[in-house]
Amino acid sequence: MSEINTTLPRSPDSTRLARDVVTDCIEGVSDELRDDALLMTTELVSNALRHGEGVVSLQVINESGELLVEVADEGSGAIEMTPKPSSLGGWGLRVVDRIADDWGVRPGSTRVWFRLSLAT
């Protein structure tokens, strides 16, 4: 099992930093699975930076071929899919919903997570 917990700065560099952390935890997986994990990580971190507040934290766990990524911030807003996405946004959680094996929001928080099987 590998697990990394870290905080990310509230800056555009955070998406790259988060992707680097995930990449370190999933060495040896197929390019397709890596790309899926990195895309979803980017979406969650981008949402935390755009819509959240305070410290952004990242937890990445790779256990028995299953990846769990959780992104949290200190906001108190509800997290939900935009009812009608547009060219300005609203697609991120739909992408996560489509790709992840499972995803959700921890009750009472702005903690969003996804799970992805890394089995080929």
MDTraj code that builds the backbone (N, CA, C; nanometers):
import mdtraj as md
import numpy as np

residues = "MET SER GLU ILE ASN THR THR LEU PRO ARG SER PRO ASP SER THR ARG LEU ALA ARG ASP VAL VAL THR ASP CYS ILE GLU GLY VAL SER ASP GLU LEU ARG ASP ASP ALA LEU LEU MET THR THR GLU LEU VAL SER ASN ALA LEU ARG HIS GLY GLU GLY VAL VAL SER LEU GLN VAL ILE ASN GLU SER GLY GLU LEU LEU VAL GLU VAL ALA ASP GLU GLY SER GLY ALA ILE GLU MET THR PRO LYS PRO SER SER LEU GLY GLY TRP GLY LEU ARG VAL VAL ASP ARG ILE ALA ASP ASP TRP GLY VAL ARG PRO GLY SER THR ARG VAL TRP PHE ARG LEU SER LEU ALA THR".split()
xyz = np.array([
    [0.0845, -0.1176, 0.0000],
    [0.0000, 0.0000, 0.0000],
    [0.0885, 0.1232, 0.0000],
    [0.0507, 0.2198, -0.0809],
    [0.1177, 0.3491, -0.0736],
    [0.0119, 0.4551, -0.0441],
    [0.0481, 0.5481, 0.0414],
    [-0.0432, 0.6550, 0.0800],
    [0.0355, 0.7841, 0.0945],
    [-0.0189, 0.8891, 0.0363],
    [0.0412, 1.0216, 0.0479],
    [-0.0682, 1.1192, 0.0871],
    [-0.0397, 1.1991, 0.1895],
    [-0.1270, 1.3078, 0.2338],
    [-0.0451, 1.4346, 0.2269],
    [-0.0997, 1.5362, 0.1609],
    [-0.0265, 1.6613, 0.1475],
    [-0.1238, 1.7777, 0.1337],
    [-0.0718, 1.8975, 0.1504],
    [-0.1501, 2.0172, 0.1229],
    [-0.0955, 2.0802, -0.0044],
    [-0.1822, 2.1525, -0.0714],
    [-0.1460, 2.2158, -0.1977],
    [-0.1633, 2.3664, -0.1858],
    [-0.0751, 2.4444, -0.2488],
    [-0.0925, 2.5891, -0.2453],
    [-0.2128, 2.6309, -0.3297],
    [-0.2721, 2.7428, -0.2967],
    [-0.3829, 2.7961, -0.3765],
    [-0.3239, 2.8697, -0.4968],
    [-0.2720, 2.7919, -0.5899],
    [-0.2101, 2.8491, -0.7094],
    [-0.2310, 2.7532, -0.8259],
    [-0.2164, 2.8027, -0.9485],
    [-0.2312, 2.7161, -1.0657],
    [-0.1334, 2.5984, -1.0667],
    [-0.0201, 2.6109, -0.9975],
    [0.0777, 2.5016, -0.9904],
    [0.0227, 2.3797, -0.9170],
    [-0.0827, 2.3964, -0.8399],
    [-0.1354, 2.2862, -0.7589],
    [-0.1828, 2.1687, -0.8413],
    [-0.2394, 2.1950, -0.9576],
    [-0.2846, 2.0821, -1.0391],
    [-0.1658, 1.9969, -1.0830],
    [-0.0564, 2.0615, -1.1217],
    [0.0634, 1.9860, -1.1614],
    [0.1208, 1.9103, -1.0426],
    [0.1265, 1.9759, -0.9270],
    [0.1785, 1.9094, -0.8069],
    [0.0937, 1.7877, -0.7705],
    [-0.0372, 1.8015, -0.7778],
    [-0.1266, 1.6893, -0.7464],
    [-0.1064, 1.5759, -0.8459],
    [-0.0927, 1.6093, -0.9716],
    [-0.0698, 1.5061, -1.0742],
    [0.0619, 1.4327, -1.0483],
    [0.1638, 1.5051, -1.0040],
    [0.2927, 1.4417, -0.9720],
    [0.2776, 1.3431, -0.8567],
    [0.1999, 1.3806, -0.7555],
    [0.1776, 1.2911, -0.6411],
    [0.1069, 1.1642, -0.6863],
    [0.0026, 1.1790, -0.7662],
    [-0.0708, 1.0620, -0.8143],
    [0.0193, 0.9744, -0.9007],
    [0.0962, 1.0354, -0.9883],
    [0.1881, 0.9598, -1.0744],
    [0.2840, 0.8763, -0.9908],
    [0.3352, 0.9332, -0.8820],
    [0.4273, 0.8595, -0.7945],
    [0.3601, 0.7374, -0.7312],
    [0.2294, 0.7455, -0.7088],
    [0.1572, 0.6357, -0.6423],
    [0.1100, 0.5267, -0.7376],
    [0.1177, 0.5510, -0.8678],
    [0.0621, 0.4517, -0.9613],
    [0.1625, 0.4084, -1.0671],
    [0.2880, 0.4071, -1.0317],
    [0.3898, 0.3638, -1.1271],
    [0.3558, 0.2254, -1.1816],
    [0.3797, 0.2071, -1.3114],
    [0.3628, 0.0757, -1.3716],
    [0.2239, 0.0456, -1.4247],
    [0.1288, 0.1374, -1.4117],
    [-0.0046, 0.1118, -1.4669],
    [-0.0067, 0.1519, -1.6138],
    [-0.1092, 0.1082, -1.6848],
    [-0.1206, 0.1405, -1.8272],
    [-0.1332, 0.2913, -1.8465],
    [-0.0949, 0.3358, -1.9646],
    [-0.1058, 0.4781, -1.9967],
    [-0.2495, 0.5260, -1.9854],
    [-0.3444, 0.4442, -2.0278],
    [-0.4853, 0.4828, -2.0240],
    [-0.5337, 0.5041, -1.8802],
    [-0.5001, 0.4113, -1.7911],
    [-0.5406, 0.4269, -1.6517],
    [-0.4719, 0.5461, -1.5867],
    [-0.3441, 0.5647, -1.6180],
    [-0.2723, 0.6811, -1.5649],
    [-0.3379, 0.8102, -1.6113],
    [-0.3687, 0.8181, -1.7403],
    [-0.4314, 0.9385, -1.7946],
    [-0.5672, 0.9643, -1.7302],
    [-0.6463, 0.8581, -1.7088],
    [-0.7767, 0.8732, -1.6435],
    [-0.7608, 0.9274, -1.5012],
    [-0.6670, 0.8686, -1.4269],
    [-0.6445, 0.9122, -1.2884],
    [-0.5978, 1.0570, -1.2835],
    [-0.5106, 1.0957, -1.3746],
    [-0.4589, 1.2320, -1.3750],
    [-0.5651, 1.3329, -1.4176],
    [-0.6485, 1.2957, -1.5137],
    [-0.7566, 1.3846, -1.5561],
    [-0.8538, 1.4111, -1.4408],
    [-0.8943, 1.3046, -1.3719],
    [-0.9889, 1.3215, -1.2618],
    [-0.9266, 1.4010, -1.1464],
    [-0.7996, 1.3766, -1.1191],
    [-0.7299, 1.4527, -1.0152],
    [-0.7279, 1.6008, -1.0506],
    [-0.6968, 1.6310, -1.1751],
    [-0.6953, 1.7696, -1.2207],
    [-0.8318, 1.8344, -1.2025],
    [-0.9374, 1.7619, -1.2364],
    [-1.0732, 1.8168, -1.2214],
    [-1.1038, 1.8497, -1.0754],
    [-1.0728, 1.7574, -0.9836],
    [-1.1046, 1.7810, -0.8431],
    [-1.0232, 1.8956, -0.7842],
    [-0.8953, 1.9010, -0.8160],
    [-0.8115, 2.0092, -0.7646],
    [-0.8550, 2.1433, -0.8245],
    [-0.8836, 2.1456, -0.9531],
    [-0.9296, 2.2688, -1.0170],
    [-1.0577, 2.3202, -0.9527],
    [-1.1505, 2.2291, -0.9226],
    [-1.2750, 2.2695, -0.8567],
    [-1.2480, 2.3267, -0.7183],
    [-1.1584, 2.2632, -0.6430],
    [-1.1260, 2.3137, -0.5089],
    [-1.0652, 2.4529, -0.5171],
    [-0.9814, 2.4761, -0.6166],
    [-0.9193, 2.6073, -0.6324],
    [-1.0202, 2.7113, -0.6796],
    [-1.1066, 2.6729, -0.7695],
    [-1.2013, 2.7679, -0.8277],
    [-1.3180, 2.7993, -0.7340],
    [-1.3727, 2.6966, -0.6713],
    [-1.4958, 2.7132, -0.5949],
    [-1.4777, 2.7063, -0.4435],
    [-1.3639, 2.6554, -0.3981],
    [-1.3426, 2.6365, -0.2551],
    [-1.2721, 2.7538, -0.1908],
    [-1.2308, 2.7302, -0.0687],
    [-1.1564, 2.8327, 0.0050],
    [-1.0617, 2.7655, 0.1023],
    [-0.9644, 2.8424, 0.1480],
    [-0.8704, 2.7913, 0.2467],
    [-0.7749, 2.6881, 0.1903],
    [-0.7216, 2.6091, 0.2802],
    [-0.6208, 2.5076, 0.2473],
    [-0.6830, 2.3972, 0.1622],
    [-0.6100, 2.3557, 0.0599],
    [-0.6504, 2.2420, -0.0236],
    [-0.5632, 2.1241, 0.0169],
    [-0.6272, 2.0134, 0.0493],
    [-0.5504, 1.8941, 0.0861],
    [-0.5768, 1.7827, -0.0136],
    [-0.4784, 1.6958, -0.0261],
    [-0.4837, 1.5842, -0.1199],
    [-0.4445, 1.4577, -0.0466],
    [-0.5258, 1.3539, -0.0620],
    [-0.4925, 1.2220, -0.0095],
    [-0.4973, 1.1251, -0.1268],
    [-0.3907, 1.0470, -0.1421],
    [-0.3829, 0.9480, -0.2489],
    [-0.3446, 0.8156, -0.1854],
    [-0.4269, 0.7125, -0.2087],
    [-0.4008, 0.5795, -0.1549],
    [-0.4083, 0.4803, -0.2698],
    [-0.3054, 0.3992, -0.2839],
    [-0.3051, 0.2887, -0.3794],
    [-0.2908, 0.1617, -0.2964],
    [-0.4007, 0.0886, -0.2865],
    [-0.4013, -0.0333, -0.2059],
    [-0.4618, -0.1470, -0.2855],
    [-0.3863, -0.2519, -0.3010],
    [-0.4325, -0.3721, -0.3707],
    [-0.4901, -0.3401, -0.5078],
    [-0.4226, -0.2528, -0.5812],
    [-0.4653, -0.2224, -0.7170],
    [-0.5866, -0.1324, -0.7277],
    [-0.6227, -0.0670, -0.6191],
    [-0.7333, 0.0291, -0.6236],
    [-0.6805, 0.1646, -0.5780],
    [-0.7079, 0.2655, -0.6594],
    [-0.6628, 0.4003, -0.6301],
    [-0.7771, 0.4808, -0.5699],
    [-0.7500, 0.5479, -0.4591],
    [-0.8433, 0.6415, -0.3988],
    [-0.7752, 0.7771, -0.3955],
    [-0.8422, 0.8767, -0.4535],
    [-0.7926, 1.0139, -0.4505],
    [-0.9012, 1.0992, -0.3876],
    [-0.8632, 1.1781, -0.2875],
    [-0.9575, 1.2672, -0.2214],
    [-0.8979, 1.4070, -0.2157],
    [-0.9781, 1.5056, -0.2556],
    [-0.9364, 1.6454, -0.2523],
    [-1.0338, 1.7193, -0.1626],
    [-0.9812, 1.7998, -0.0719],
    [-1.0655, 1.8739, 0.0220],
    [-1.0178, 2.0179, 0.0313],
    [-1.1116, 2.1055, 0.0661],
    [-1.0755, 2.2419, 0.1001],
    [-1.1550, 2.2800, 0.2240],
    [-1.1407, 2.4032, 0.2689],
    [-1.2042, 2.4455, 0.3931],
    [-1.3369, 2.5175, 0.3711],
    [-1.3906, 2.5093, 0.2504],
    [-1.5195, 2.5716, 0.2216],
    [-1.6333, 2.4945, 0.2858],
    [-1.7494, 2.5553, 0.2839],
    [-1.8658, 2.4892, 0.3434],
    [-1.9788, 2.4740, 0.2434],
    [-1.9496, 2.5008, 0.1180],
    [-2.0533, 2.4928, 0.0154],
    [-2.0855, 2.3500, -0.0239],
    [-2.2050, 2.3317, -0.0755],
    [-2.2470, 2.2013, -0.1259],
    [-2.1772, 2.1745, -0.2590],
    [-2.1437, 2.0500, -0.2815],
    [-2.0790, 2.0111, -0.4056],
    [-2.1773, 1.9275, -0.4851],
    [-2.2063, 1.9733, -0.6062],
    [-2.2983, 1.8995, -0.6926],
    [-2.2675, 1.9338, -0.8366],
    [-2.3147, 1.8477, -0.9252],
    [-2.2952, 1.8729, -1.0668],
    [-2.3786, 1.9924, -1.1100],
    [-2.3225, 2.0718, -1.1996],
    [-2.3969, 2.1813, -1.2586],
    [-2.5131, 2.1222, -1.3375],
    [-2.6347, 2.1734, -1.3172],
    [-2.7494, 2.1152, -1.3868],
    [-2.7346, 2.1143, -1.5387],
    [-2.6744, 2.2199, -1.5928],
    [-2.6606, 2.2295, -1.7378],
    [-2.5219, 2.2828, -1.7710],
    [-2.4284, 2.1942, -1.8088],
    [-2.2942, 2.2426, -1.8423],
    [-2.2981, 2.3293, -1.9676],
    [-2.1963, 2.4148, -1.9793],
    [-2.1882, 2.5043, -2.0946],
    [-2.0431, 2.5149, -2.1391],
    [-2.0201, 2.6012, -2.2347],
    [-1.8829, 2.6217, -2.2816],
    [-1.7975, 2.6883, -2.1740],
    [-1.8606, 2.7445, -2.0705],
    [-1.7870, 2.8088, -1.9623],
    [-1.7503, 2.7134, -1.8495],
    [-1.8073, 2.5942, -1.8483],
    [-1.7743, 2.4981, -1.7433],
    [-1.8912, 2.4089, -1.7087],
    [-1.8727, 2.3374, -1.5993],
    [-1.9765, 2.2463, -1.5540],
    [-1.9593, 2.1034, -1.6006],
    [-1.8457, 2.0742, -1.6640],
    [-1.8231, 1.9398, -1.7180],
    [-1.7400, 1.8514, -1.6256],
    [-1.6653, 1.9090, -1.5325],
    [-1.5665, 1.8356, -1.4535],
    [-1.6199, 1.7152, -1.3796],
    [-1.7245, 1.7320, -1.2986],
    [-1.7774, 1.6182, -1.2233],
    [-1.8455, 1.5169, -1.3150],
    [-1.8928, 1.5618, -1.4300],
    [-1.9481, 1.4669, -1.5274],
    [-1.8374, 1.3759, -1.5820],
    [-1.7208, 1.4334, -1.6027],
    [-1.6055, 1.3541, -1.6473],
    [-1.5700, 1.2521, -1.5401],
    [-1.5625, 1.2962, -1.4151],
    [-1.5314, 1.2059, -1.3040],
    [-1.6378, 1.0959, -1.2948],
    [-1.7642, 1.1334, -1.3053],
    [-1.8736, 1.0370, -1.2982],
    [-1.8630, 0.9316, -1.4079],
    [-1.8184, 0.9724, -1.5228],
    [-1.8093, 0.8821, -1.6380],
    [-1.6907, 0.7857, -1.6269],
    [-1.5789, 0.8344, -1.5725],
    [-1.4551, 0.7557, -1.5731],
    [-1.4356, 0.6730, -1.4456],
    [-1.4653, 0.7311, -1.3316],
    [-1.4367, 0.6655, -1.2029],
    [-1.5219, 0.5412, -1.1837],
    [-1.4676, 0.4451, -1.1104],
    [-1.5473, 0.3292, -1.0705],
    [-1.6507, 0.3716, -0.9668],
    [-1.6166, 0.4711, -0.8863],
    [-1.7067, 0.5257, -0.7854],
    [-1.6528, 0.6625, -0.7468],
    [-1.7397, 0.7515, -0.7023],
    [-1.6962, 0.8826, -0.6555],
    [-1.8054, 0.9389, -0.5666],
    [-1.7699, 1.0410, -0.4914],
    [-1.8699, 1.1017, -0.4058],
    [-1.8140, 1.2179, -0.3281],
    [-1.8978, 1.2633, -0.2353],
    [-1.8646, 1.3765, -0.1492],
    [-1.8861, 1.3311, -0.0059],
    [-1.7893, 1.3569, 0.0799],
    [-1.8050, 1.3222, 0.2206],
    [-1.9124, 1.4144, 0.2803],
    [-2.0090, 1.3591, 0.3519],
    [-2.1180, 1.4403, 0.4083],
    [-2.0667, 1.5539, 0.4964],
    [-2.1272, 1.6710, 0.4781],
    [-2.0953, 1.7860, 0.5621],
    [-1.9621, 1.8505, 0.5345],
    [-1.9059, 1.8267, 0.4176],
    [-1.7736, 1.8833, 0.3900],
    [-1.7568, 1.9108, 0.2415],
    [-1.6449, 1.9694, 0.2096],
    [-1.6074, 1.9852, 0.0691],
    [-1.4918, 1.8893, 0.0398],
    [-1.5169, 1.7628, 0.0671],
    [-1.4211, 1.6556, 0.0423],
    [-1.4781, 1.5676, -0.0682],
    [-1.4149, 1.5733, -0.1847],
    [-1.4610, 1.4980, -0.3009],
    [-1.3571, 1.3898, -0.3300],
    [-1.4046, 1.2696, -0.3606],
    [-1.3144, 1.1573, -0.3809],
    [-1.3570, 1.0767, -0.5034],
    [-1.2604, 0.9999, -0.5556],
    [-1.2929, 0.9001, -0.6583],
    [-1.2100, 0.7748, -0.6341],
    [-1.2639, 0.6643, -0.6817],
    [-1.1934, 0.5360, -0.6812],
    [-1.1781, 0.4880, -0.8239],
    [-1.0635, 0.4263, -0.8508],
    [-1.0350, 0.3744, -0.9835],
    [-0.9567, 0.2455, -0.9680],
    [-1.0078, 0.1399, -1.0280],
    [-0.9354, 0.0126, -1.0274],
    [-0.8166, 0.0248, -1.1223],
    [-0.7002, -0.0159, -1.0747],
    [-0.5796, -0.0082, -1.1569],
    [-0.5468, -0.1412, -1.2225],
    [-0.6349, -0.2379, -1.2066],
    [-0.6131, -0.3674, -1.2710],
    [-0.6273, -0.3525, -1.4220],
    [-0.5380, -0.4184, -1.4954],
    [-0.5453, -0.4069, -1.6410],
    [-0.6374, -0.5106, -1.6997],
])
top = md.Topology()
chain = top.add_chain()
for i, resn in enumerate(residues, 1):
    res = top.add_residue(resn, chain, resSeq=i)
    for name in ("N", "CA", "C"):
        top.add_atom(name, md.element.get_by_symbol(name[0]), res)
traj = md.Trajectory(xyz[None], top)
